[in-house]
C-alpha cells in the first residue's frame, strides 16, 4: 500500500535541507566567482536564493495564506 504525503505539509527536515543547500550553493558561487567563472557563479547564487526562499515560504506558510485571504477580503 502506497500512501502519498501531503505535498503542502513538509517538516523541519525539508527546511533544514533547503538552508543547507542554500549555504552550499552560496559558498560554491563565491568560489566560482573568485576563479573567474562568473556565469556559473551567477547560476549558483540564483539557486541559493531559490532554496532560501523555498525554506522561508514553507516556514511562514500560514502567515502567507492568511495575508492572501485578508487581501481578497479587502477587494
Order of alpha helices (4+ residues) and beta strands (2+ residues): alpha-alpha-alpha
